[in-house]
Amino acid sequence: MKRILVIDDDEDLLDIFSIIFRDAGYNVVASNHVDTAEHIWEIGPDLVVLDIRMKNSPESGIVICKRIKERFRNANIPVVLVSAEPDISRIAFNCGADGYLKKPFDIQALMSAISKLI
């Protein structure tokens, strides 16, 4: 079973992502802590869904995305950014993300983006 790691500071969104992905047959690890990205090897995700703006966090999703792409380069773990930022496509490109979704997102668009990467 493929595993998706979701990192977002919005508990409601974490619940929504968890329900959507579990219903689609994925194993889900949901976290509201950016420190979770430091434990990629232990979690073993096949894909990471990452919010850009994380309240009460010293790092943004942009920094976390870059770190995942640098530190786990050989693991080839796709990262999908999720944000309401108007320039999310540029942000995703600049940090090396494999995809992005603009909030609010359509569930079918979400699943389509995920299925292409996992």
Phi, psi and omega per residue, in radians:
M1 nan 2.291 3.135
K2 -1.262 2.501 -3.098
R3 -1.973 2.316 3.093
I4 -2.017 2.238 3.038
L5 -1.721 2.166 3.111
V6 -1.989 2.174 3.099
I7 -2.105 1.985 -3.122
D8 -2.685 2.506 -3.124
D9 -1.468 -0.126 -3.128
D10 -1.630 1.891 -3.092
E11 -1.031 -0.659 3.128
D12 -1.106 -0.743 3.094
L13 -1.147 -0.665 3.078
L14 -1.025 -0.741 3.111
D15 -1.104 -0.761 -3.134
I16 -1.101 -0.849 3.106
F17 -1.011 -0.777 -3.117
S18 -1.047 -0.795 -3.135
I19 -1.115 -0.836 -3.116
I20 -1.043 -0.862 -3.071
F21 -1.231 -0.671 3.110
R22 -1.146 -0.718 3.108
D23 -1.090 -0.480 3.127
A24 -1.512 -0.008 3.057
G25 1.664 0.248 3.128
Y26 -1.674 2.658 2.949
N27 -1.473 2.323 -3.045
V28 -2.133 2.318 2.960
V29 -2.036 2.015 -3.100
A30 -1.949 2.360 -3.102
S31 -2.533 2.514 3.041
N32 -1.824 0.278 -3.126
H33 -2.024 2.226 3.112
V34 -1.152 -0.401 3.118
D35 -1.065 -0.363 -3.140
T36 -1.000 -0.577 -3.135
A37 -1.074 -0.409 3.114
E38 -1.267 -0.229 -3.061
H39 -1.949 0.514 -3.112
I40 -0.964 -0.800 -3.091
W41 -1.068 -0.695 -3.136
E42 -1.225 -0.649 -3.097
I43 -1.330 -0.684 3.112
G44 1.118 0.854 -3.122
P45 -1.309 2.649 3.012
D46 -1.579 -0.240 -3.141
L47 -2.835 2.589 3.096
V48 -2.103 2.258 2.998
V49 -1.849 2.194 -2.924
L50 -2.370 2.227 3.044
D51 -1.334 2.575 3.135
I52 -1.406 -0.836 -3.110
R53 -1.726 2.067 -3.134
M54 -2.043 1.929 3.119
K55 -1.083 2.580 3.105
N56 1.006 0.527 3.119
S57 -2.177 2.411 3.112
P58 -1.273 -0.273 -3.113
E59 -2.143 2.574 3.071
S60 -1.563 2.927 3.054
G61 -1.084 -0.468 3.112
I62 -1.095 -0.837 3.137
V63 -1.122 -0.729 -3.133
I64 -1.128 -0.743 3.108
C65 -1.037 -0.833 3.124
K66 -1.039 -0.739 -3.120
R67 -1.134 -0.755 3.113
I68 -1.062 -0.787 -3.106
K69 -1.157 -0.578 3.127
E70 -1.391 -0.880 -3.030
R71 -1.291 -0.530 -3.065
F72 -2.038 0.592 -3.105
R73 -0.922 -0.808 -3.081
N74 -1.244 -0.349 3.131
A75 -1.396 -0.332 3.118
N76 0.904 0.981 3.140
I77 -1.591 2.005 3.120
P78 -1.138 2.482 3.091
V79 -2.129 2.267 3.076
V80 -2.026 2.114 3.098
L81 -1.506 2.527 3.079
V82 -2.253 2.186 -3.084
S83 -2.897 2.802 3.024
A84 -1.658 0.065 3.132
E85 -1.001 2.346 -3.118
P86 -1.153 -0.484 -3.110
D87 -1.878 0.670 -3.068
I88 -1.060 -0.561 -3.139
S89 -1.131 -0.712 3.107
R90 -1.183 -0.764 3.137
I91 -1.050 -0.809 -3.134
A92 -1.063 -0.769 3.131
F93 -1.090 -0.799 -3.067
N94 -1.168 -0.506 -3.128
C95 -1.691 -0.030 3.085
G96 1.557 0.225 3.134
A97 -1.111 2.661 -3.117
D98 -1.577 -0.220 3.128
G99 -3.003 3.035 3.129
Y100 -2.711 2.733 3.034
L101 -2.366 2.374 3.121
K102 -1.574 2.286 3.064
K103 -1.379 2.488 -0.158
P104 -1.244 2.552 -3.075
F105 -1.927 2.743 3.087
D106 -1.573 2.348 -3.088
I107 -1.060 -0.700 3.126
Q108 -1.135 -0.670 3.098
A109 -1.147 -0.692 3.097
L110 -1.049 -0.901 -3.097
M111 -1.151 -0.598 3.098
S112 -1.138 -0.785 3.124
A113 -1.102 -0.739 -3.120
I114 -1.156 -0.804 -3.074
S115 -1.135 -0.453 3.105
K116 -1.292 -0.413 -3.040
L117 -1.806 -0.308 -3.016
I118 -1.921 nan nan
